[in-house]
Amino acid sequence: MSVKHALGSKNRSEPRPAAFSNFHLPGPISYPAPMHWQKISLIGVGLLGGSLGLAIKQRRLAGRVEGYVRRADSVAECQRLAVVDAATLDLRAAVTDADLIILCTPIGQMREVSARMASSVRPGAIVTDVGSVKASVIQELEPLFAGAGAAVIRWPARRKWAWARRSRSCSPRRSARSRPR
């Protein structure tokens, strides 16, 4: 392909490639080795929790993936679909010895579930969630896990909204439903 053709010409009748870039990497991309967890616990194995479980297992990011569910038929379904290595109705057993705990429950249930499991969370564990609202979740959950010696991870969404408040002209359009709480 000639440079003239690749960059396009002023003659509109000549075809242009669909995509073209002058950017070339100096060599192959090397990623650091993925973190490997001994045990990851998914609290709530629904659509998001199940998808996370499958992704974690496919990428071999954990020695064991356990899930907490509320109904006995969900335990059988989790095992049938192989989205976790083990599913249980016992919340405390699910989080015991977990390195990473991911809350995949509705936001309205996170405080109650967290209060029930906080005493079983090991010191040094990381707790995070898949909820769409962060400010209220962090305010409610951080004190619960701080006593257990676990860390609650804050995702960048909080900084994004701080930026949007400073720069109204550049802020994303927000509805009442998407505003941080």
LUMGU-74811 format. One line per 4 residues: for each residue x negated, y, z negated of C-alpha. Coordinates in pm, 1 decimal. Layout:
N
X,Y,Z  ...
***
This chain:
181
0.0,0.0,0.0  -144.2,332.7,92.8  -171.9,615.0,-155.0  52.3,823.1,64.6
320.2,551.2,62.3  286.3,480.8,-308.9  321.1,843.4,-408.0  586.4,905.4,-149.5
564.4,1156.9,122.0  748.2,1473.1,198.6  923.8,1287.4,476.1  1243.5,1165.5,305.3
1296.5,892.2,562.1  995.2,692.1,436.2  1083.8,437.6,169.7  950.6,493.0,-181.2
875.4,214.3,-425.1  1132.8,163.4,-700.5  874.3,231.0,-970.3  515.3,339.6,-958.9
266.6,430.1,-1228.1  -92.2,551.0,-1220.5  -133.6,427.7,-1577.1  -356.5,122.5,-1610.9
-457.6,-46.4,-1931.2  -831.7,-82.8,-1990.1  -784.1,-450.5,-2064.2  -539.8,-699.5,-2209.8
-331.7,-585.2,-2504.2  -422.3,-761.7,-2824.5  -173.5,-757.1,-3108.3  -272.3,-828.5,-3465.7
-173.2,-1170.4,-3589.9  188.5,-1161.5,-3707.8  245.4,-1157.9,-4079.0  336.5,-1498.9,-4209.6
568.6,-1523.0,-4506.7  599.6,-1829.1,-4727.4  973.7,-1776.8,-4775.3  1219.1,-1530.1,-4625.7
1569.0,-1511.0,-4770.9  1861.7,-1383.5,-4569.0  2148.5,-1268.0,-4786.4  2453.1,-1308.9,-4566.2
2408.9,-1530.1,-4262.7  2661.5,-1381.1,-4022.0  2589.0,-1236.0,-3680.3  2292.3,-1022.9,-3788.8
2157.7,-1263.5,-4050.5  2192.1,-1560.2,-3816.7  2018.9,-1374.4,-3534.4  1735.5,-1276.8,-3767.0
1706.2,-1634.8,-3889.8  1675.1,-1768.1,-3536.3  1420.1,-1501.6,-3440.1  1210.4,-1564.2,-3751.7
1213.3,-1939.3,-3692.8  1137.4,-1911.7,-3319.7  839.5,-1687.8,-3390.8  726.2,-1902.3,-3686.2
703.4,-1597.6,-3913.0  784.7,-1792.0,-4229.0  717.2,-2128.5,-4380.7  1081.4,-2143.1,-4488.2
1393.4,-1940.0,-4408.4  1676.7,-1967.5,-4658.1  2020.4,-1815.2,-4635.4  2285.2,-1725.9,-4888.2
2648.3,-1762.3,-4780.2  2976.6,-1732.1,-4970.7  3173.3,-2024.7,-4826.5  3097.8,-2397.2,-4816.3
3197.1,-2423.5,-4448.6  2935.5,-2154.9,-4373.1  2664.5,-2376.2,-4524.8  2754.2,-2654.6,-4281.1
2771.2,-2411.6,-3988.7  2427.5,-2264.3,-4069.0  2277.4,-2611.3,-4077.7  2456.6,-2719.2,-3759.2
2331.5,-2411.4,-3570.3  1985.4,-2432.9,-3733.0  1976.1,-2056.9,-3798.3  1806.4,-2116.2,-4135.7
1611.8,-2404.5,-4285.7  1851.8,-2423.1,-4579.2  2174.5,-2246.6,-4666.9  2314.4,-2225.1,-5018.0
2605.8,-2088.3,-5217.1  2366.8,-2010.5,-5505.0  2241.9,-1652.4,-5465.2  1970.9,-1680.4,-5730.2
1831.9,-2000.7,-5579.8  1822.1,-1834.1,-5237.8  1601.1,-1546.4,-5357.1  1380.5,-1736.4,-5603.0
1016.3,-1725.5,-5483.6  1105.5,-1530.9,-5168.4  836.9,-1297.6,-5031.5  1085.9,-1106.0,-4816.8
1457.4,-1062.4,-4885.5  1679.0,-915.6,-4614.4  2027.2,-802.2,-4714.9  2261.5,-876.7,-4424.9
2585.9,-805.3,-4606.8  2830.7,-520.1,-4553.9  2703.4,-202.7,-4720.5  2994.0,-200.8,-4965.9
2881.1,-537.6,-5108.1  2506.7,-466.3,-5133.8  2506.6,-318.4,-5484.3  2706.5,-604.0,-5637.1
2500.3,-872.2,-5461.1  2174.5,-696.0,-5552.5  2271.7,-667.1,-5918.2  2343.6,-1042.5,-5929.1
2011.8,-1139.8,-5771.5  1774.0,-876.9,-5918.9  1672.9,-1092.0,-6216.6  1566.1,-1374.2,-5983.6
1354.8,-1163.3,-5747.9  984.3,-1226.8,-5795.8  745.9,-938.1,-5863.7  589.0,-816.2,-5540.3
880.6,-922.5,-5322.8  993.5,-688.5,-5047.7  1365.5,-615.4,-5019.7  1518.6,-453.5,-4712.9
1853.2,-444.7,-4538.7  2011.7,-429.7,-4195.6  2272.1,-169.8,-4296.8  2327.8,135.7,-4081.8
2339.4,385.0,-4370.6  2019.7,427.0,-4570.9  2041.4,713.7,-4821.4  2321.1,568.8,-5036.5
2179.9,216.9,-5013.5  1835.9,329.9,-5130.5  1980.0,537.7,-5415.8  2180.9,242.7,-5543.8
1937.0,-44.2,-5488.1  1595.6,102.9,-5569.4  1657.2,118.9,-5948.4  1785.3,-240.3,-5950.7
1472.4,-383.5,-5790.4  1218.2,-153.4,-5952.7  1274.7,-334.3,-6281.9  1198.1,-665.5,-6111.8
874.7,-529.4,-5965.3  1002.6,-554.1,-5607.7  978.9,-286.5,-5339.3  1274.8,-158.7,-5140.4
1163.3,-67.7,-4789.0  1289.4,256.9,-4639.0  1317.4,263.0,-4261.3  1238.1,577.2,-4059.1
1606.2,667.3,-4019.6  1575.4,889.8,-4324.3  1299.3,1100.7,-4165.7  1487.4,1123.2,-3837.3
1781.4,1291.9,-4007.0  1550.8,1523.4,-4201.5  1405.2,1633.5,-3867.2  1752.8,1679.6,-3721.5
1856.5,1904.5,-4011.9  1551.4,2127.7,-3958.0  1607.7,2160.9,-3584.9  1980.6,2192.3,-3520.5
1930.9,2279.7,-3154.8  1751.0,1949.9,-3092.0  1953.7,1731.6,-3325.3  2145.5,1435.3,-3188.9
2519.8,1477.9,-3166.8  2665.1,1326.9,-3481.7  3019.5,1227.3,-3561.5  3152.4,1212.9,-3915.6
3106.2,837.2,-3902.2  2731.7,849.8,-3817.1  2625.9,1114.9,-4068.5  2385.9,1000.7,-4341.0
2547.5,959.8,-4681.3
***
